[in-house]
Amino acid sequence: MIAQEHPQFTLYDAETAIPRYQRAWVWGTVALTVLLCGAMTGWLLGSLFATYPPVSMDTGVINSTALLARQEAVNEQLRERIAQLDHTLAGDVCNQSLPSR
């Protein structure tokens, strides 16, 4: 049953009474809105996780060189501790001092 209250609006009592093209238009509008919201969310979150300013090749070389030097220093400290422990294990444990840190 169709109730006509205003000349420009039509009110339907049941969903099945709504014309098919109007239901498709509403669902299409909802789908487009969800798609646009998802795109905007992706764009905003993508800008959060992007590196800004862009990393140049020179900066990467400097950073890797600094990291390599730091790793070499740590490796040298480990070699010294291993040598101290080997020396301790080879001799009298009671008379040896503990390795310094």
One Martini backbone bead per residue (centre of mass of N, CA, C, O) as a GRO file, in nm:
protein
  101
    1MET     BB    1   0.098   0.035   0.022
    2ILE     BB    2   0.040   0.377  -0.064
    3ALA     BB    3   0.145   0.684   0.083
    4GLN     BB    4   0.031   1.026   0.025
    5GLU     BB    5   0.146   1.319   0.172
    6HIS     BB    6   0.343   1.422  -0.045
    7PRO     BB    7   0.416   1.506  -0.366
    8GLN     BB    8   0.748   1.440  -0.339
    9PHE     BB    9   0.658   1.196  -0.151
   10THR     BB   10   0.698   0.838  -0.087
   11LEU     BB   11   0.534   0.598   0.113
   12TYR     BB   12   0.621   0.276   0.236
   13ASP     BB   13   0.523  -0.018   0.401
   14ALA     BB   14   0.716  -0.197   0.222
   15GLU     BB   15   1.000  -0.310   0.075
   16THR     BB   16   0.865  -0.444  -0.182
   17ALA     BB   17   0.732  -0.163  -0.282
   18ILE     BB   18   0.997  -0.078  -0.364
   19PRO     BB   19   1.168   0.006  -0.610
   20ARG     BB   20   1.443  -0.142  -0.744
   21TYR     BB   21   1.610   0.117  -0.829
   22GLN     BB   22   1.607   0.248  -0.545
   23ARG     BB   23   1.758   0.026  -0.392
   24ALA     BB   24   2.011   0.030  -0.573
   25TRP     BB   25   2.084   0.325  -0.520
   26VAL     BB   26   2.128   0.302  -0.218
   27TRP     BB   27   2.344   0.074  -0.223
   28GLY     BB   28   2.540   0.229  -0.404
   29THR     BB   29   2.585   0.466  -0.211
   30VAL     BB   30   2.693   0.301   0.024
   31ALA     BB   31   2.932   0.170  -0.126
   32LEU     BB   32   3.070   0.437  -0.205
   33THR     BB   33   3.111   0.542   0.083
   34VAL     BB   34   3.285   0.308   0.185
   35LEU     BB   35   3.507   0.337  -0.028
   36LEU     BB   36   3.588   0.631   0.040
   37CYS     BB   37   3.657   0.581   0.339
   38GLY     BB   38   3.879   0.371   0.283
   39ALA     BB   39   4.059   0.555   0.111
   40MET     BB   40   4.104   0.775   0.325
   41THR     BB   41   4.224   0.592   0.541
   42GLY     BB   42   4.462   0.489   0.372
   43TRP     BB   43   4.585   0.766   0.317
   44LEU     BB   44   4.630   0.852   0.613
   45LEU     BB   45   4.792   0.598   0.708
   46GLY     BB   46   5.010   0.611   0.488
   47SER     BB   47   5.127   0.888   0.585
   48LEU     BB   48   5.225   0.783   0.864
   49PHE     BB   49   5.425   0.538   0.741
   50ALA     BB   50   5.584   0.726   0.592
   51THR     BB   51   5.880   0.853   0.479
   52TYR     BB   52   5.970   1.170   0.626
   53PRO     BB   53   6.187   1.222   0.453
   54PRO     BB   54   6.339   1.088   0.213
   55VAL     BB   55   6.572   0.847   0.172
   56SER     BB   56   6.890   0.855   0.098
   57MET     BB   57   7.174   0.698   0.003
   58ASP     BB   58   7.378   0.843   0.191
   59THR     BB   59   7.234   0.788   0.460
   60GLY     BB   60   7.249   0.477   0.440
   61VAL     BB   61   7.558   0.459   0.441
   62ILE     BB   62   7.608   0.595   0.711
   63ASN     BB   63   7.435   0.407   0.883
   64SER     BB   64   7.581   0.141   0.810
   65THR     BB   65   7.860   0.229   0.907
   66ALA     BB   66   7.783   0.280   1.203
   67LEU     BB   67   7.673  -0.006   1.257
   68LEU     BB   68   7.937  -0.156   1.192
   69ALA     BB   69   8.113  -0.020   1.409
   70ARG     BB   70   7.940  -0.109   1.649
   71GLN     BB   71   7.964  -0.414   1.598
   72GLU     BB   72   8.272  -0.427   1.623
   73ALA     BB   73   8.285  -0.335   1.917
   74VAL     BB   74   8.118  -0.567   2.032
   75ASN     BB   75   8.299  -0.795   1.925
   76GLU     BB   76   8.552  -0.711   2.084
   77GLN     BB   77   8.432  -0.744   2.366
   78LEU     BB   78   8.368  -1.045   2.331
   79ARG     BB   79   8.658  -1.140   2.280
   80GLU     BB   80   8.770  -1.050   2.555
   81ARG     BB   81   8.583  -1.225   2.732
   82ILE     BB   82   8.665  -1.495   2.610
   83ALA     BB   83   8.965  -1.475   2.685
   84GLN     BB   84   8.921  -1.452   2.991
   85LEU     BB   85   8.768  -1.723   3.022
   86ASP     BB   86   8.990  -1.903   2.908
   87HIS     BB   87   9.201  -1.823   3.118
   88THR     BB   88   9.038  -1.914   3.363
   89LEU     BB   89   8.994  -2.216   3.273
   90ALA     BB   90   9.309  -2.284   3.247
   91GLY     BB   91   9.333  -2.210   3.537
   92ASP     BB   92   9.302  -2.091   3.850
   93VAL     BB   93   9.003  -1.996   3.979
   94CYS     BB   94   9.074  -1.886   4.270
   95ASN     BB   95   9.316  -1.673   4.159
   96GLN     BB   96   9.112  -1.530   3.988
   97SER     BB   97   8.970  -1.273   3.845
   98LEU     BB   98   8.715  -1.115   3.745
   99PRO     BB   99   8.568  -1.004   3.481
  100SER     BB  100   8.544  -0.714   3.330
  101ARG     BB  101   8.294  -0.462   3.213
   0.00000   0.00000   0.00000
